[in-house]
Amino acid sequence: MYKVKIFVTLRESVLDPQGTAVKNSLYSMSYTEVEEVRIGKYMELTLKKSDRDVEEVVREMCDRLLANPVIEDYRYEIEECVGQ
């Protein structure tokens, strides 16, 4: 089995109104050190082993469903679960 952690974020060129709202709220709460906030998504998947390459499967899932490749970037970490 594999444990996959997927991080999806808006591309730098895409405005992030939710991040701006959070930044403004933090600033109004006197957290003036905060210069920028970008909001993203985090997912954890557990995949069983198959004949397919696990990285290929993860990239395919991200490109087809989990991330919008037009406006979002993603990265992932794959960890093999030992003893399962």
ZAMAR-64011 format. One record per atom (N, C-alpha, C, O): residue number from 0; residue in one letter; atom name; x, y, z. Coordinates in nm, 3 decimals, always signed. Example, Ala and Ser with C-alpha at 12.3 -4.5 7.8 and 13.67 -1.06 7.14 Angstrom:
ZAMAR-64011
atom seq: 0&type: A&atom: N&u: +1.319&v: -0.569&w: +0.780
atom seq: 0&type: A&atom: CA&u: +1.230&v: -0.450&w: +0.780
atom seq: 0&type: A&atom: C&u: +1.320&v: -0.330&w: +0.780
atom seq: 0&type: A&atom: O&u: +1.424&v: -0.332&w: +0.846
atom seq: 1&type: S&atom: N&u: +1.285&v: -0.225&w: +0.708
atom seq: 1&type: S&atom: CA&u: +1.367&v: -0.106&w: +0.714
atom seq: 1&type: S&atom: C&u: +1.290&v: +0.003&w: +0.787
atom seq: 1&type: S&atom: O&u: +1.341&v: +0.114&w: +0.804
This chain:
ZAMAR-64011
atom seq: 0&type: M&atom: N&u: +0.084&v: -0.118&w: +0.000
atom seq: 0&type: M&atom: CA&u: +0.000&v: +0.000&w: +0.000
atom seq: 0&type: M&atom: C&u: +0.088&v: +0.124&w: +0.000
atom seq: 0&type: M&atom: O&u: +0.204&v: +0.122&w: +0.041
atom seq: 1&type: Y&atom: N&u: +0.028&v: +0.230&w: -0.048
atom seq: 1&type: Y&atom: CA&u: +0.097&v: +0.359&w: -0.051
atom seq: 1&type: Y&atom: C&u: +0.010&v: +0.464&w: +0.016
atom seq: 1&type: Y&atom: O&u: -0.112&v: +0.464&w: +0.001
atom seq: 2&type: K&atom: N&u: +0.073&v: +0.553&w: +0.089
atom seq: 2&type: K&atom: CA&u: +0.007&v: +0.672&w: +0.141
atom seq: 2&type: K&atom: C&u: +0.055&v: +0.788&w: +0.056
atom seq: 2&type: K&atom: O&u: +0.175&v: +0.812&w: +0.043
atom seq: 3&type: V&atom: N&u: -0.040&v: +0.860&w: -0.003
atom seq: 3&type: V&atom: CA&u: -0.006&v: +0.970&w: -0.092
atom seq: 3&type: V&atom: C&u: -0.061&v: +1.100&w: -0.033
atom seq: 3&type: V&atom: O&u: -0.179&v: +1.110&w: +0.001
atom seq: 4&type: K&atom: N&u: +0.026&v: +1.199&w: -0.021
atom seq: 4&type: K&atom: CA&u: -0.014&v: +1.333&w: +0.025
atom seq: 4&type: K&atom: C&u: -0.007&v: +1.426&w: -0.095
atom seq: 4&type: K&atom: O&u: +0.096&v: +1.437&w: -0.161
atom seq: 5&type: I&atom: N&u: -0.119&v: +1.493&w: -0.123
atom seq: 5&type: I&atom: CA&u: -0.127&v: +1.580&w: -0.240
atom seq: 5&type: I&atom: C&u: -0.155&v: +1.723&w: -0.193
atom seq: 5&type: I&atom: O&u: -0.246&v: +1.747&w: -0.114
atom seq: 6&type: F&atom: N&u: -0.075&v: +1.816&w: -0.242
atom seq: 6&type: F&atom: CA&u: -0.088&v: +1.958&w: -0.209
atom seq: 6&type: F&atom: C&u: -0.123&v: +2.033&w: -0.338
atom seq: 6&type: F&atom: O&u: -0.048&v: +2.028&w: -0.435
atom seq: 7&type: V&atom: N&u: -0.236&v: +2.102&w: -0.338
atom seq: 7&type: V&atom: CA&u: -0.281&v: +2.176&w: -0.457
atom seq: 7&type: V&atom: C&u: -0.287&v: +2.324&w: -0.420
atom seq: 7&type: V&atom: O&u: -0.347&v: +2.362&w: -0.319
atom seq: 8&type: T&atom: N&u: -0.223&v: +2.407&w: -0.503
atom seq: 8&type: T&atom: CA&u: -0.225&v: +2.552&w: -0.479
atom seq: 8&type: T&atom: C&u: -0.254&v: +2.625&w: -0.608
atom seq: 8&type: T&atom: O&u: -0.229&v: +2.574&w: -0.718
atom seq: 9&type: L&atom: N&u: -0.309&v: +2.745&w: -0.593
atom seq: 9&type: L&atom: CA&u: -0.330&v: +2.829&w: -0.711
atom seq: 9&type: L&atom: C&u: -0.195&v: +2.869&w: -0.768
atom seq: 9&type: L&atom: O&u: -0.099&v: +2.890&w: -0.694
atom seq: 10&type: R&atom: N&u: -0.188&v: +2.879&w: -0.899
atom seq: 10&type: R&atom: CA&u: -0.065&v: +2.927&w: -0.961
atom seq: 10&type: R&atom: C&u: -0.037&v: +3.069&w: -0.916
atom seq: 10&type: R&atom: O&u: -0.129&v: +3.144&w: -0.884
atom seq: 11&type: E&atom: N&u: +0.089&v: +3.105&w: -0.913
atom seq: 11&type: E&atom: CA&u: +0.128&v: +3.239&w: -0.868
atom seq: 11&type: E&atom: C&u: +0.061&v: +3.349&w: -0.950
atom seq: 11&type: E&atom: O&u: +0.033&v: +3.457&w: -0.897
atom seq: 12&type: S&atom: N&u: +0.034&v: +3.324&w: -1.077
atom seq: 12&type: S&atom: CA&u: -0.026&v: +3.425&w: -1.164
atom seq: 12&type: S&atom: C&u: -0.176&v: +3.441&w: -1.142
atom seq: 12&type: S&atom: O&u: -0.236&v: +3.531&w: -1.200
atom seq: 13&type: V&atom: N&u: -0.237&v: +3.355&w: -1.061
atom seq: 13&type: V&atom: CA&u: -0.381&v: +3.359&w: -1.037
atom seq: 13&type: V&atom: C&u: -0.409&v: +3.432&w: -0.906
atom seq: 13&type: V&atom: O&u: -0.348&v: +3.401&w: -0.803
atom seq: 14&type: L&atom: N&u: -0.500&v: +3.528&w: -0.911
atom seq: 14&type: L&atom: CA&u: -0.538&v: +3.600&w: -0.790
atom seq: 14&type: L&atom: C&u: -0.604&v: +3.504&w: -0.692
atom seq: 14&type: L&atom: O&u: -0.674&v: +3.411&w: -0.732
atom seq: 15&type: D&atom: N&u: -0.582&v: +3.529&w: -0.563
atom seq: 15&type: D&atom: CA&u: -0.636&v: +3.444&w: -0.458
atom seq: 15&type: D&atom: C&u: -0.720&v: +3.531&w: -0.363
atom seq: 15&type: D&atom: O&u: -0.669&v: +3.574&w: -0.259
atom seq: 16&type: P&atom: N&u: -0.847&v: +3.557&w: -0.397
atom seq: 16&type: P&atom: CA&u: -0.929&v: +3.645&w: -0.312
atom seq: 16&type: P&atom: C&u: -0.949&v: +3.589&w: -0.171
atom seq: 16&type: P&atom: O&u: -0.958&v: +3.666&w: -0.075
atom seq: 17&type: Q&atom: N&u: -0.957&v: +3.458&w: -0.157
atom seq: 17&type: Q&atom: CA&u: -0.973&v: +3.399&w: -0.024
atom seq: 17&type: Q&atom: C&u: -0.846&v: +3.423&w: +0.059
atom seq: 17&type: Q&atom: O&u: -0.855&v: +3.456&w: +0.177
atom seq: 18&type: G&atom: N&u: -0.731&v: +3.407&w: -0.003
atom seq: 18&type: G&atom: CA&u: -0.605&v: +3.435&w: +0.065
atom seq: 18&type: G&atom: C&u: -0.595&v: +3.581&w: +0.106
atom seq: 18&type: G&atom: O&u: -0.547&v: +3.612&w: +0.215
atom seq: 19&type: T&atom: N&u: -0.640&v: +3.671&w: +0.019
atom seq: 19&type: T&atom: CA&u: -0.638&v: +3.814&w: +0.050
atom seq: 19&type: T&atom: C&u: -0.729&v: +3.845&w: +0.169
atom seq: 19&type: T&atom: O&u: -0.692&v: +3.923&w: +0.256
atom seq: 20&type: A&atom: N&u: -0.847&v: +3.783&w: +0.173
atom seq: 20&type: A&atom: CA&u: -0.940&v: +3.805&w: +0.285
atom seq: 20&type: A&atom: C&u: -0.879&v: +3.756&w: +0.416
atom seq: 20&type: A&atom: O&u: -0.891&v: +3.823&w: +0.518
atom seq: 21&type: V&atom: N&u: -0.814&v: +3.641&w: +0.413
atom seq: 21&type: V&atom: CA&u: -0.750&v: +3.588&w: +0.534
atom seq: 21&type: V&atom: C&u: -0.636&v: +3.680&w: +0.577
atom seq: 21&type: V&atom: O&u: -0.620&v: +3.709&w: +0.695
atom seq: 22&type: K&atom: N&u: -0.557&v: +3.724&w: +0.481
atom seq: 22&type: K&atom: CA&u: -0.446&v: +3.816&w: +0.513
atom seq: 22&type: K&atom: C&u: -0.499&v: +3.942&w: +0.579
atom seq: 22&type: K&atom: O&u: -0.445&v: +3.987&w: +0.680
atom seq: 23&type: N&atom: N&u: -0.605&v: +4.000&w: +0.522
atom seq: 23&type: N&atom: CA&u: -0.661&v: +4.123&w: +0.579
atom seq: 23&type: N&atom: C&u: -0.716&v: +4.100&w: +0.719
atom seq: 23&type: N&atom: O&u: -0.702&v: +4.186&w: +0.806
atom seq: 24&type: S&atom: N&u: -0.778&v: +3.985&w: +0.741
atom seq: 24&type: S&atom: CA&u: -0.830&v: +3.953&w: +0.875
atom seq: 24&type: S&atom: C&u: -0.716&v: +3.937&w: +0.975
atom seq: 24&type: S&atom: O&u: -0.724&v: +3.987&w: +1.087
atom seq: 25&type: L&atom: N&u: -0.610&v: +3.868&w: +0.935
atom seq: 25&type: L&atom: CA&u: -0.495&v: +3.853&w: +1.023
atom seq: 25&type: L&atom: C&u: -0.433&v: +3.989&w: +1.055
atom seq: 25&type: L&atom: O&u: -0.395&v: +4.016&w: +1.169
atom seq: 26&type: Y&atom: N&u: -0.423&v: +4.075&w: +0.954
atom seq: 26&type: Y&atom: CA&u: -0.367&v: +4.208&w: +0.973
atom seq: 26&type: Y&atom: C&u: -0.452&v: +4.288&w: +1.071
atom seq: 26&type: Y&atom: O&u: -0.400&v: +4.358&w: +1.158
atom seq: 27&type: S&atom: N&u: -0.586&v: +4.277&w: +1.057
atom seq: 27&type: S&atom: CA&u: -0.675&v: +4.350&w: +1.147
atom seq: 27&type: S&atom: C&u: -0.667&v: +4.296&w: +1.290
atom seq: 27&type: S&atom: O&u: -0.707&v: +4.364&w: +1.384
atom seq: 28&type: M&atom: N&u: -0.618&v: +4.173&w: +1.305
atom seq: 28&type: M&atom: CA&u: -0.600&v: +4.114&w: +1.438
atom seq: 28&type: M&atom: C&u: -0.458&v: +4.141&w: +1.492
atom seq: 28&type: M&atom: O&u: -0.415&v: +4.078&w: +1.588
atom seq: 29&type: S&atom: N&u: -0.388&v: +4.233&w: +1.429
atom seq: 29&type: S&atom: CA&u: -0.254&v: +4.278&w: +1.469
atom seq: 29&type: S&atom: C&u: -0.143&v: +4.181&w: +1.432
atom seq: 29&type: S&atom: O&u: -0.033&v: +4.191&w: +1.486
atom seq: 30&type: Y&atom: N&u: -0.168&v: +4.088&w: +1.340
atom seq: 30&type: Y&atom: CA&u: -0.062&v: +4.003&w: +1.286
atom seq: 30&type: Y&atom: C&u: -0.003&v: +4.072&w: +1.164
atom seq: 30&type: Y&atom: O&u: -0.017&v: +4.025&w: +1.051
atom seq: 31&type: T&atom: N&u: +0.064&v: +4.182&w: +1.188
atom seq: 31&type: T&atom: CA&u: +0.114&v: +4.266&w: +1.080
atom seq: 31&type: T&atom: C&u: +0.236&v: +4.206&w: +1.011
atom seq: 31&type: T&atom: O&u: +0.281&v: +4.259&w: +0.909
atom seq: 32&type: E&atom: N&u: +0.291&v: +4.098&w: +1.066
atom seq: 32&type: E&atom: CA&u: +0.406&v: +4.032&w: +1.004
atom seq: 32&type: E&atom: C&u: +0.367&v: +3.959&w: +0.876
atom seq: 32&type: E&atom: O&u: +0.453&v: +3.933&w: +0.791
atom seq: 33&type: V&atom: N&u: +0.240&v: +3.925&w: +0.862
atom seq: 33&type: V&atom: CA&u: +0.194&v: +3.846&w: +0.747
atom seq: 33&type: V&atom: C&u: +0.194&v: +3.934&w: +0.622
atom seq: 33&type: V&atom: O&u: +0.128&v: +4.038&w: +0.618
atom seq: 34&type: E&atom: N&u: +0.269&v: +3.892&w: +0.522
atom seq: 34&type: E&atom: CA&u: +0.277&v: +3.968&w: +0.397
atom seq: 34&type: E&atom: C&u: +0.189&v: +3.909&w: +0.288
atom seq: 34&type: E&atom: O&u: +0.136&v: +3.983&w: +0.205
atom seq: 35&type: E&atom: N&u: +0.172&v: +3.776&w: +0.286
atom seq: 35&type: E&atom: CA&u: +0.091&v: +3.714&w: +0.183
atom seq: 35&type: E&atom: C&u: +0.033&v: +3.584&w: +0.235
atom seq: 35&type: E&atom: O&u: +0.095&v: +3.513&w: +0.314
atom seq: 36&type: V&atom: N&u: -0.089&v: +3.552&w: +0.189
atom seq: 36&type: V&atom: CA&u: -0.154&v: +3.426&w: +0.222
atom seq: 36&type: V&atom: C&u: -0.205&v: +3.366&w: +0.092
atom seq: 36&type: V&atom: O&u: -0.272&v: +3.433&w: +0.014
atom seq: 37&type: R&atom: N&u: -0.174&v: +3.240&w: +0.070
atom seq: 37&type: R&atom: CA&u: -0.227&v: +3.165&w: -0.045
atom seq: 37&type: R&atom: C&u: -0.301&v: +3.046&w: +0.013
atom seq: 37&type: R&atom: O&u: -0.247&v: +2.973&w: +0.097
atom seq: 38&type: I&atom: N&u: -0.422&v: +3.025&w: -0.030
atom seq: 38&type: I&atom: CA&u: -0.506&v: +2.916&w: +0.018
atom seq: 38&type: I&atom: C&u: -0.495&v: +2.800&w: -0.080
atom seq: 38&type: I&atom: O&u: -0.493&v: +2.820&w: -0.201
atom seq: 39&type: G&atom: N&u: -0.489&v: +2.679&w: -0.028
atom seq: 39&type: G&atom: CA&u: -0.479&v: +2.562&w: -0.114
atom seq: 39&type: G&atom: C&u: -0.560&v: +2.446&w: -0.058
atom seq: 39&type: G&atom: O&u: -0.641&v: +2.464&w: +0.032
atom seq: 40&type: K&atom: N&u: -0.536&v: +2.328&w: -0.114
atom seq: 40&type: K&atom: CA&u: -0.605&v: +2.207&w: -0.071
atom seq: 40&type: K&atom: C&u: -0.500&v: +2.102&w: -0.036
atom seq: 40&type: K&atom: O&u: -0.392&v: +2.098&w: -0.094
atom seq: 41&type: Y&atom: N&u: -0.535&v: +2.017&w: +0.060
atom seq: 41&type: Y&atom: CA&u: -0.450&v: +1.907&w: +0.101
atom seq: 41&type: Y&atom: C&u: -0.535&v: +1.781&w: +0.102
atom seq: 41&type: Y&atom: O&u: -0.645&v: +1.781&w: +0.156
atom seq: 42&type: M&atom: N&u: -0.483&v: +1.675&w: +0.042
atom seq: 42&type: M&atom: CA&u: -0.555&v: +1.548&w: +0.038
atom seq: 42&type: M&atom: C&u: -0.460&v: +1.435&w: +0.075
atom seq: 42&type: M&atom: O&u: -0.341&v: +1.440&w: +0.044
atom seq: 43&type: E&atom: N&u: -0.514&v: +1.333&w: +0.140
atom seq: 43&type: E&atom: CA&u: -0.440&v: +1.211&w: +0.167
atom seq: 43&type: E&atom: C&u: -0.515&v: +1.096&w: +0.103
atom seq: 43&type: E&atom: O&u: -0.636&v: +1.082&w: +0.123
atom seq: 44&type: L&atom: N&u: -0.445&v: +1.014&w: +0.027
atom seq: 44&type: L&atom: CA&u: -0.504&v: +0.898&w: -0.037
atom seq: 44&type: L&atom: C&u: -0.425&v: +0.775&w: +0.006
atom seq: 44&type: L&atom: O&u: -0.303&v: +0.782&w: +0.026
atom seq: 45&type: T&atom: N&u: -0.493&v: +0.665&w: +0.020
atom seq: 45&type: T&atom: CA&u: -0.428&v: +0.536&w: +0.041
atom seq: 45&type: T&atom: C&u: -0.454&v: +0.453&w: -0.083
atom seq: 45&type: T&atom: O&u: -0.569&v: +0.430&w: -0.120
atom seq: 46&type: L&atom: N&u: -0.347&v: +0.410&w: -0.148
atom seq: 46&type: L&atom: CA&u: -0.359&v: +0.334&w: -0.271
atom seq: 46&type: L&atom: C&u: -0.305&v: +0.193&w: -0.251
atom seq: 46&type: L&atom: O&u: -0.200&v: +0.174&w: -0.188
atom seq: 47&type: K&atom: N&u: -0.375&v: +0.096&w: -0.304
atom seq: 47&type: K&atom: CA&u: -0.322&v: -0.039&w: -0.300
atom seq: 47&type: K&atom: C&u: -0.226&v: -0.057&w: -0.416
atom seq: 47&type: K&atom: O&u: -0.236&v: +0.012&w: -0.518
atom seq: 48&type: K&atom: N&u: -0.134&v: -0.147&w: -0.402
atom seq: 48&type: K&atom: CA&u: -0.038&v: -0.174&w: -0.509
atom seq: 48&type: K&atom: C&u: -0.109&v: -0.237&w: -0.628
atom seq: 48&type: K&atom: O&u: -0.203&v: -0.314&w: -0.612
atom seq: 49&type: S&atom: N&u: -0.062&v: -0.201&w: -0.747
atom seq: 49&type: S&atom: CA&u: -0.117&v: -0.258&w: -0.870
atom seq: 49&type: S&atom: C&u: -0.004&v: -0.272&w: -0.971
atom seq: 49&type: S&atom: O&u: +0.111&v: -0.243&w: -0.941
atom seq: 50&type: D&atom: N&u: -0.040&v: -0.317&w: -1.089
atom seq: 50&type: D&atom: CA&u: +0.060&v: -0.331&w: -1.195
atom seq: 50&type: D&atom: C&u: +0.103&v: -0.196&w: -1.250
atom seq: 50&type: D&atom: O&u: +0.207&v: -0.185&w: -1.315
atom seq: 51&type: R&atom: N&u: +0.024&v: -0.092&w: -1.226
atom seq: 51&type: R&atom: CA&u: +0.055&v: +0.041&w: -1.277
atom seq: 51&type: R&atom: C&u: +0.156&v: +0.111&w: -1.186
atom seq: 51&type: R&atom: O&u: +0.162&v: +0.085&w: -1.066
atom seq: 52&type: D&atom: N&u: +0.234&v: +0.199&w: -1.244
atom seq: 52&type: D&atom: CA&u: +0.329&v: +0.280&w: -1.168
atom seq: 52&type: D&atom: C&u: +0.253&v: +0.378&w: -1.081
atom seq: 52&type: D&atom: O&u: +0.167&v: +0.451&w: -1.131
atom seq: 53&type: V&atom: N&u: +0.283&v: +0.382&w: -0.951
atom seq: 53&type: V&atom: CA&u: +0.207&v: +0.464&w: -0.857
atom seq: 53&type: V&atom: C&u: +0.218&v: +0.613&w: -0.892
atom seq: 53&type: V&atom: O&u: +0.119&v: +0.686&w: -0.879
atom seq: 54&type: E&atom: N&u: +0.334&v: +0.659&w: -0.935
atom seq: 54&type: E&atom: CA&u: +0.348&v: +0.800&w: -0.971
atom seq: 54&type: E&atom: C&u: +0.263&v: +0.835&w: -1.092
atom seq: 54&type: E&atom: O&u: +0.202&v: +0.942&w: -1.097
atom seq: 55&type: E&atom: N&u: +0.258&v: +0.747&w: -1.187
atom seq: 55&type: E&atom: CA&u: +0.174&v: +0.768&w: -1.305
atom seq: 55&type: E&atom: C&u: +0.027&v: +0.779&w: -1.265
atom seq: 55&type: E&atom: O&u: -0.045&v: +0.865&w: -1.315
atom seq: 56&type: V&atom: N&u: -0.016&v: +0.692&w: -1.176
atom seq: 56&type: V&atom: CA&u: -0.155&v: +0.693&w: -1.129
atom seq: 56&type: V&atom: C&u: -0.186&v: +0.824&w: -1.058
atom seq: 56&type: V&atom: O&u: -0.290&v: +0.885&w: -1.082
atom seq: 57&type: V&atom: N&u: -0.097&v: +0.868&w: -0.969
atom seq: 57&type: V&atom: CA&u: -0.119&v: +0.992&w: -0.894
atom seq: 57&type: V&atom: C&u: -0.124&v: +1.112&w: -0.987
atom seq: 57&type: V&atom: O&u: -0.213&v: +1.196&w: -0.975
atom seq: 58&type: R&atom: N&u: -0.031&v: +1.121&w: -1.080
atom seq: 58&type: R&atom: CA&u: -0.032&v: +1.233&w: -1.176
atom seq: 58&type: R&atom: C&u: -0.161&v: +1.235&w: -1.257
atom seq: 58&type: R&atom: O&u: -0.220&v: +1.340&w: -1.279
atom seq: 59&type: E&atom: N&u: -0.204&v: +1.117&w: -1.300
atom seq: 59&type: E&atom: CA&u: -0.326&v: +1.107&w: -1.380
atom seq: 59&type: E&atom: C&u: -0.448&v: +1.154&w: -1.299
atom seq: 59&type: E&atom: O&u: -0.531&v: +1.229&w: -1.350
atom seq: 60&type: M&atom: N&u: -0.457&v: +1.111&w: -1.173
atom seq: 60&type: M&atom: CA&u: -0.569&v: +1.154&w: -1.088
atom seq: 60&type: M&atom: C&u: -0.568&v: +1.305&w: -1.067
atom seq: 60&type: M&atom: O&u: -0.672&v: +1.371&w: -1.072
atom seq: 61&type: C&atom: N&u: -0.450&v: +1.360&w: -1.043
atom seq: 61&type: C&atom: CA&u: -0.439&v: +1.505&w: -1.023
atom seq: 61&type: C&atom: C&u: -0.478&v: +1.581&w: -1.148
atom seq: 61&type: C&atom: O&u: -0.554&v: +1.678&w: -1.141
atom seq: 62&type: D&atom: N&u: -0.427&v: +1.538&w: -1.263
atom seq: 62&type: D&atom: CA&u: -0.456&v: +1.608&w: -1.389
atom seq: 62&type: D&atom: C&u: -0.602&v: +1.596&w: -1.430
atom seq: 62&type: D&atom: O&u: -0.657&v: +1.689&w: -1.491
atom seq: 63&type: R&atom: N&u: -0.665&v: +1.484&w: -1.398
atom seq: 63&type: R&atom: CA&u: -0.802&v: +1.461&w: -1.443
atom seq: 63&type: R&atom: C&u: -0.909&v: +1.507&w: -1.346
atom seq: 63&type: R&atom: O&u: -1.020&v: +1.540&w: -1.388
atom seq: 64&type: L&atom: N&u: -0.878&v: +1.512&w: -1.215
atom seq: 64&type: L&atom: CA&u: -0.983&v: +1.543&w: -1.119
atom seq: 64&type: L&atom: C&u: -0.940&v: +1.630&w: -1.001
atom seq: 64&type: L&atom: O&u: -1.008&v: +1.727&w: -0.968
atom seq: 65&type: L&atom: N&u: -0.830&v: +1.597&w: -0.938
atom seq: 65&type: L&atom: CA&u: -0.798&v: +1.658&w: -0.809
atom seq: 65&type: L&atom: C&u: -0.746&v: +1.801&w: -0.819
atom seq: 65&type: L&atom: O&u: -0.756&v: +1.876&w: -0.722
atom seq: 66&type: A&atom: N&u: -0.691&v: +1.839&w: -0.932
atom seq: 66&type: A&atom: CA&u: -0.642&v: +1.976&w: -0.952
atom seq: 66&type: A&atom: C&u: -0.691&v: +2.026&w: -1.087
atom seq: 66&type: A&atom: O&u: -0.711&v: +1.948&w: -1.180
atom seq: 67&type: N&atom: N&u: -0.709&v: +2.156&w: -1.096
atom seq: 67&type: N&atom: CA&u: -0.743&v: +2.218&w: -1.223
atom seq: 67&type: N&atom: C&u: -0.612&v: +2.267&w: -1.285
atom seq: 67&type: N&atom: O&u: -0.558&v: +2.369&w: -1.243
atom seq: 68&type: P&atom: N&u: -0.560&v: +2.195&w: -1.384
atom seq: 68&type: P&atom: CA&u: -0.428&v: +2.228&w: -1.437
atom seq: 68&type: P&atom: C&u: -0.419&v: +2.365&w: -1.505
atom seq: 68&type: P&atom: O&u: -0.310&v: +2.414&w: -1.533
atom seq: 69&type: V&atom: N&u: -0.533&v: +2.427&w: -1.531
atom seq: 69&type: V&atom: CA&u: -0.532&v: +2.561&w: -1.592
atom seq: 69&type: V&atom: C&u: -0.491&v: +2.666&w: -1.489
atom seq: 69&type: V&atom: O&u: -0.418&v: +2.760&w: -1.522
atom seq: 70&type: I&atom: N&u: -0.538&v: +2.652&w: -1.365
atom seq: 70&type: I&atom: CA&u: -0.513&v: +2.756&w: -1.265
atom seq: 70&type: I&atom: C&u: -0.440&v: +2.706&w: -1.141
atom seq: 70&type: I&atom: O&u: -0.403&v: +2.786&w: -1.055
atom seq: 71&type: E&atom: N&u: -0.418&v: +2.574&w: -1.129
atom seq: 71&type: E&atom: CA&u: -0.358&v: +2.521&w: -1.008
atom seq: 71&type: E&atom: C&u: -0.232&v: +2.439&w: -1.039
atom seq: 71&type: E&atom: O&u: -0.220&v: +2.377&w: -1.144
atom seq: 72&type: D&atom: N&u: -0.141&v: +2.442&w: -0.944
atom seq: 72&type: D&atom: CA&u: -0.024&v: +2.355&w: -0.945
atom seq: 72&type: D&atom: C&u: -0.043&v: +2.251&w: -0.835
atom seq: 72&type: D&atom: O&u: -0.119&v: +2.273&w: -0.740
atom seq: 73&type: Y&atom: N&u: +0.027&v: +2.141&w: -0.848
atom seq: 73&type: Y&atom: CA&u: +0.020&v: +2.041&w: -0.741
atom seq: 73&type: Y&atom: C&u: +0.156&v: +1.977&w: -0.724
atom seq: 73&type: Y&atom: O&u: +0.241&v: +1.976&w: -0.814
atom seq: 74&type: R&atom: N&u: +0.173&v: +1.923&w: -0.606
atom seq: 74&type: R&atom: CA&u: +0.290&v: +1.840&w: -0.576
atom seq: 74&type: R&atom: C&u: +0.240&v: +1.729&w: -0.486
atom seq: 74&type: R&atom: O&u: +0.134&v: +1.740&w: -0.425
atom seq: 75&type: Y&atom: N&u: +0.316&v: +1.623&w: -0.480
atom seq: 75&type: Y&atom: CA&u: +0.273&v: +1.509&w: -0.399
atom seq: 75&type: Y&atom: C&u: +0.392&v: +1.439&w: -0.339
atom seq: 75&type: Y&atom: O&u: +0.505&v: +1.450&w: -0.386
atom seq: 76&type: E&atom: N&u: +0.363&v: +1.365&w: -0.232
atom seq: 76&type: E&atom: CA&u: +0.461&v: +1.281&w: -0.165
atom seq: 76&type: E&atom: C&u: +0.402&v: +1.141&w: -0.157
atom seq: 76&type: E&atom: O&u: +0.286&v: +1.123&w: -0.120
atom seq: 77&type: I&atom: N&u: +0.482&v: +1.042&w: -0.192
atom seq: 77&type: I&atom: CA&u: +0.437&v: +0.903&w: -0.187
atom seq: 77&type: I&atom: C&u: +0.522&v: +0.829&w: -0.085
atom seq: 77&type: I&atom: O&u: +0.645&v: +0.833&w: -0.087
atom seq: 78&type: E&atom: N&u: +0.452&v: +0.762&w: +0.005
atom seq: 78&type: E&atom: CA&u: +0.519&v: +0.685&w: +0.110
atom seq: 78&type: E&atom: C&u: +0.469&v: +0.542&w: +0.104
atom seq: 78&type: E&atom: O&u: +0.348&v: +0.518&w: +0.109
atom seq: 79&type: E&atom: N&u: +0.559&v: +0.448&w: +0.094
atom seq: 79&type: E&atom: CA&u: +0.518&v: +0.309&w: +0.093
atom seq: 79&type: E&atom: C&u: +0.490&v: +0.265&w: +0.236
atom seq: 79&type: E&atom: O&u: +0.575&v: +0.283&w: +0.324
atom seq: 80&type: C&atom: N&u: +0.374&v: +0.208&w: +0.259
atom seq: 80&type: C&atom: CA&u: +0.335&v: +0.161&w: +0.392
atom seq: 80&type: C&atom: C&u: +0.389&v: +0.020&w: +0.410
atom seq: 80&type: C&atom: O&u: +0.353&v: -0.070&w: +0.335
atom seq: 81&type: V&atom: N&u: +0.474&v: +0.001&w: +0.507
atom seq: 81&type: V&atom: CA&u: +0.538&v: -0.127&w: +0.531
atom seq: 81&type: V&atom: C&u: +0.448&v: -0.211&w: +0.622
atom seq: 81&type: V&atom: O&u: +0.390&v: -0.161&w: +0.718
atom seq: 82&type: G&atom: N&u: +0.439&v: -0.339&w: +0.589
atom seq: 82&type: G&atom: CA&u: +0.367&v: -0.432&w: +0.675
atom seq: 82&type: G&atom: C&u: +0.216&v: -0.430&w: +0.658
atom seq: 82&type: G&atom: O&u: +0.143&v: -0.478&w: +0.746
atom seq: 83&type: Q&atom: N&u: +0.168&v: -0.375&w: +0.549
atom seq: 83&type: Q&atom: CA&u: +0.022&v: -0.373&w: +0.529
atom seq: 83&type: Q&atom: C&u: -0.014&v: -0.445&w: +0.404
atom seq: 83&type: Q&atom: O&u: -0.132&v: -0.454&w: +0.370
